[in-house]
């Protein structure tokens, strides 16, 4: 079968772009963000089982899954998500790992970072490792323009999708509409500072809920439940770190996985038999729920 001519008129035998893993999402950024969350859950399950039962089969399976998912993150060549995954894994290690695990996990993370750096060097623009490529400079320029516009409309923002209509008019560089590549900046730009404050409150409340529930299950015999909560702490830390330089909260697939994670933590915290949920919302400014008097 004869190949059709390219619409651009450009032909060649070499690949048109360098490989970056995108999985079923068809975009490497979305794929890496999802892998980051799932990899933290796998690592949390592994560390919890190692602590309670030693190197059993569940620990080995969870460790293998976490390593495979970390490899997937490295293959996306997403610098920011790779660093966010490392940060979240360090949170897990500090909160749970004991003995040799405190040395083995950081050593494994160094290997993942080294592999990720090599893949970035092979697949992305020159000087990308040192954040001196066009992508990094463009992100910085867009962020600076975004901050200057947020000051003009701090309370209600510019409105959803207004950026798409006035990209060049408002002084953003280039013809391609990129967005601000930052969840806090994008929320403040589109919806105003009150929306940003609400998002920060949600993240803070969820972090308190997760860490308190994880601490409550730390000495429990249920390693799997503790492992999920432990992994959720790392996933939350990684998600928040990545959100500073990626608009991951505006990515439908990533947001769906994060809401799913929040639901799991809410159920596990409620089933703990303690009042973690009400304590978190009380400390965050919500009125406590009145308890019914015993008959």
C-alpha positions as CSV (number, residue, x, y, z in Angstrom):
1,X,0.0,0.0,0.0
2,X,1.4,3.4,-1.0
3,X,1.9,5.9,1.8
4,X,0.1,9.1,1.3
5,X,2.1,12.3,1.0
6,X,2.4,14.4,4.1
7,X,0.2,17.5,4.1
8,X,3.3,19.6,5.0
9,X,5.2,18.3,2.0
10,X,8.1,17.2,4.3
11,X,9.2,13.6,3.9
12,X,11.8,11.5,5.6
13,X,12.7,8.1,6.9
14,X,13.8,9.2,10.4
15,X,11.4,9.4,13.4
16,X,9.5,12.7,13.6
17,X,9.9,13.0,17.3
18,X,11.6,11.4,20.3
19,X,9.7,8.8,22.3
20,X,8.0,9.9,25.6
21,X,5.7,7.4,27.3
22,X,2.1,8.5,27.3
23,X,0.2,5.3,27.9
24,X,-3.5,5.1,27.5
25,X,-3.9,8.8,28.2
26,X,-2.1,9.7,25.0
27,X,-0.3,12.6,26.8
28,X,2.9,12.2,28.8
29,X,2.0,14.8,31.4
30,X,-1.4,13.2,32.2
31,X,0.2,9.8,32.2
32,X,3.0,10.8,34.6
33,X,0.7,12.5,37.1
34,X,-1.5,9.4,37.3
35,X,1.5,7.1,37.7
36,X,2.9,9.3,40.5
37,X,-0.2,8.8,42.6
38,X,-0.5,5.0,42.0
39,X,3.3,4.5,42.5
40,X,3.0,6.2,46.0
41,X,0.2,3.9,46.9
42,X,2.2,0.8,45.9
43,X,5.3,2.1,47.8
44,X,3.1,2.7,50.9
45,X,1.7,-0.8,50.8
46,X,5.2,-2.2,50.4
47,X,6.7,-0.3,53.3
48,X,3.7,-1.1,55.6
49,X,3.9,-4.8,54.8
50,X,7.7,-4.8,55.3
51,X,7.2,-3.2,58.7
52,X,4.5,-5.6,59.9
53,X,5.4,-8.9,58.2
54,X,8.9,-8.6,56.9
55,X,9.8,-9.2,53.2
56,X,6.7,-11.3,52.4
57,X,5.0,-11.8,49.0
58,X,2.8,-8.7,49.3
59,X,5.9,-6.6,50.0
60,X,7.7,-8.0,47.0
61,X,4.7,-7.5,44.7
62,X,4.2,-3.9,45.9
63,X,7.9,-3.1,45.6
64,X,8.0,-4.4,42.1
65,X,4.8,-2.5,41.1
66,X,6.3,0.7,42.6
67,X,9.6,0.2,40.7
68,X,7.7,-0.4,37.4
69,X,5.5,2.6,37.9
70,X,8.6,4.8,38.7
71,X,10.2,3.5,35.5
72,X,7.1,4.7,33.7
73,X,7.4,8.1,35.2
74,X,11.0,8.3,34.1
75,X,10.0,7.3,30.5
76,X,7.6,10.2,30.3
77,X,10.7,12.6,30.7
78,X,8.6,14.8,32.9
79,X,11.2,16.5,35.1
80,X,8.7,18.1,37.5
81,X,6.7,14.9,38.2
82,X,9.8,12.9,38.6
83,X,11.0,15.3,41.3
84,X,7.5,15.3,42.9
85,X,7.5,11.5,43.0
86,X,10.9,11.6,44.8
87,X,9.6,14.1,47.3
88,X,6.5,12.0,48.1
89,X,8.6,8.9,48.4
90,X,10.9,10.7,50.8
91,X,7.9,11.6,52.9
92,X,6.9,7.9,53.1
93,X,10.4,6.9,54.0
94,X,10.6,9.4,56.9
95,X,7.2,8.4,58.2
96,X,7.5,4.6,58.0
97,X,10.8,3.1,57.0
98,X,13.1,1.6,59.6
99,X,16.5,0.0,59.6
100,X,17.8,-0.9,56.2
101,X,14.7,0.3,54.4
102,X,15.8,3.9,55.3
103,X,18.9,3.4,53.2
104,X,17.5,1.2,50.5
105,X,14.6,3.4,49.5
106,X,16.7,6.6,49.0
107,X,19.2,4.5,47.1
108,X,16.5,3.3,44.8
109,X,15.2,6.9,44.4
110,X,18.7,8.0,43.3
111,X,18.7,5.3,40.7
112,X,15.3,6.5,39.4
113,X,16.5,10.1,39.3
114,X,19.6,9.1,37.5
115,X,17.6,7.1,34.9
116,X,15.1,9.9,34.6
117,X,18.0,12.4,34.0
118,X,19.4,10.2,31.3
119,X,16.0,9.9,29.6
120,X,15.5,13.7,29.8
121,X,19.0,14.2,28.3
122,X,18.2,11.8,25.4
123,X,14.6,12.9,24.6
124,X,14.3,16.6,25.4
125,X,16.0,19.7,24.2
126,X,19.6,20.6,24.9
127,X,20.2,22.0,28.4
128,X,16.8,20.7,29.6
129,X,18.4,19.1,32.6
130,X,19.6,22.5,33.8
131,X,16.2,24.2,33.1
132,X,17.8,26.3,30.4
133,X,15.7,25.1,27.5
134,X,13.0,26.9,25.6
135,X,10.3,25.1,27.6
136,X,11.5,26.3,31.0
137,X,12.1,29.9,29.8
138,X,8.6,30.0,28.1
139,X,7.0,28.7,31.3
140,X,8.7,31.4,33.3
141,X,7.6,34.1,30.9
142,X,4.0,32.9,30.8
143,X,3.9,32.8,34.6
144,X,5.2,36.4,34.9
145,X,2.5,37.6,32.5
146,X,-0.1,35.7,34.4
147,X,0.9,37.2,37.8
148,X,0.7,40.7,36.3
149,X,-2.8,40.0,35.0
150,X,-4.0,38.4,38.4
151,X,-3.3,41.7,40.1
152,X,-5.8,43.4,37.8
153,X,-8.7,41.1,38.7
154,X,-7.8,39.6,42.0
155,X,-11.3,38.7,43.4
156,X,-13.3,37.3,40.5
157,X,-10.5,36.4,38.0
158,X,-10.7,36.7,34.3
159,X,-13.3,34.0,33.8
160,X,-13.0,30.5,32.4
161,X,-11.4,30.2,29.0
162,X,-10.9,33.9,28.8
163,X,-7.2,33.3,28.2
164,X,-8.1,31.4,24.9
165,X,-9.9,34.5,23.6
166,X,-7.3,37.1,24.5
167,X,-3.9,35.3,24.6
168,X,-2.0,37.7,22.3
169,X,-4.1,40.7,23.3
170,X,-2.9,40.3,26.9
171,X,0.7,40.0,25.9
172,X,1.3,36.2,26.3
173,X,4.1,35.0,24.1
174,X,3.7,32.9,21.0
175,X,0.6,31.8,19.1
176,X,0.1,28.5,20.9
177,X,-2.1,28.8,24.0
178,X,-0.3,27.1,26.8
179,X,-2.0,28.1,30.0
180,X,0.0,29.1,33.1
181,X,1.3,25.6,33.9
182,X,0.6,26.1,37.6
183,X,-2.5,25.1,39.5
184,X,-2.4,28.0,42.0
185,X,-1.7,30.6,39.3
186,X,-4.3,29.2,36.9
187,X,-7.0,29.1,39.6
188,X,-6.2,32.7,40.7
189,X,-6.2,33.8,37.0
190,X,-9.5,32.1,36.0
191,X,-11.5,32.3,39.2
192,X,-9.8,34.8,41.5
193,X,-7.9,34.6,44.8
194,X,-10.9,33.3,46.8
195,X,-11.0,30.2,44.6
196,X,-7.2,29.8,45.2
197,X,-7.8,30.0,49.0
198,X,-10.5,27.4,48.8
199,X,-8.2,25.0,46.9
200,X,-5.4,25.6,49.4
201,X,-7.9,24.8,52.2
202,X,-9.0,21.6,50.5
203,X,-5.4,20.5,50.2
204,X,-4.5,21.4,53.8
205,X,-7.6,19.7,55.2
206,X,-6.9,16.6,53.1
207,X,-3.3,16.5,54.2
208,X,-4.3,16.8,57.9
209,X,-6.9,14.1,57.5
210,X,-4.5,11.7,55.8
211,X,-1.6,12.1,58.1
212,X,-3.7,11.8,61.3
213,X,-5.4,8.7,59.9
214,X,-2.0,7.2,58.9
215,X,-0.7,7.9,62.4
216,X,-3.7,6.2,63.9
217,X,-3.2,3.0,61.9
218,X,0.6,3.0,62.3
219,X,0.6,0.4,65.1
220,X,-2.4,-1.6,63.6
221,X,-2.1,-5.2,62.5
222,X,-3.9,-4.3,59.2
223,X,-0.8,-3.5,57.1
224,X,-2.8,-3.0,53.9
225,X,-5.0,-0.3,55.4
226,X,-2.1,1.5,56.9
227,X,-0.2,1.1,53.6
228,X,-2.9,2.8,51.6
229,X,-3.0,5.7,54.1
230,X,0.8,5.9,54.1
231,X,0.8,5.9,50.3
232,X,-1.8,8.6,50.3
233,X,0.4,10.9,52.3
234,X,3.2,10.5,49.6
235,X,0.7,10.9,46.8
236,X,-0.7,14.1,48.3
237,X,2.8,15.6,48.8
238,X,3.8,14.7,45.3
239,X,0.5,15.9,43.8
240,X,0.8,19.3,45.6
241,X,4.5,19.7,44.6
242,X,3.8,19.0,41.0
243,X,0.7,21.3,41.0
244,X,3.0,24.3,41.7
245,X,4.5,24.0,38.2
246,X,1.8,21.9,36.4
247,X,-2.0,22.5,36.1
248,X,-2.7,19.0,37.2
249,X,-5.9,19.9,39.0
250,X,-7.3,21.0,35.7
251,X,-6.5,17.7,34.0
252,X,-9.7,15.7,34.1
253,X,-8.1,12.2,34.3
254,X,-5.6,13.3,37.0
255,X,-8.3,15.1,39.0
256,X,-10.6,12.1,38.8
257,X,-7.8,9.9,40.3
258,X,-7.1,12.4,43.0
259,X,-10.8,12.6,44.0
260,X,-10.8,8.8,44.1
261,X,-7.9,8.9,46.4
262,X,-9.6,11.4,48.7
263,X,-12.7,9.1,48.9
264,X,-10.6,6.2,49.9
265,X,-8.9,8.2,52.7
266,X,-12.2,9.5,53.9
267,X,-13.6,6.0,54.2
268,X,-10.5,4.6,55.9
269,X,-10.4,7.5,58.4
270,X,-14.1,7.0,59.2
271,X,-13.7,3.3,59.7
272,X,-10.8,3.8,62.1
273,X,-13.4,4.2,64.9
274,X,-11.9,7.7,65.7
275,X,-13.1,11.1,64.9
276,X,-10.4,12.1,62.4
277,X,-12.8,13.6,59.8
278,X,-14.6,15.9,62.2
279,X,-11.4,16.9,63.9
280,X,-9.9,18.0,60.6
281,X,-12.8,20.1,59.6
282,X,-13.2,21.6,63.0
283,X,-9.5,22.6,63.1
284,X,-9.9,24.0,59.5
285,X,-12.7,26.3,60.6
286,X,-15.9,24.2,60.2
287,X,-18.2,23.9,63.2
288,X,-18.1,20.5,64.8
289,X,-21.0,18.2,64.4
290,X,-23.1,17.9,67.5
291,X,-23.3,14.4,69.0
292,X,-26.6,13.0,70.0
293,X,-27.1,12.4,73.7
294,X,-27.4,8.8,74.8
295,X,-30.9,7.8,75.8
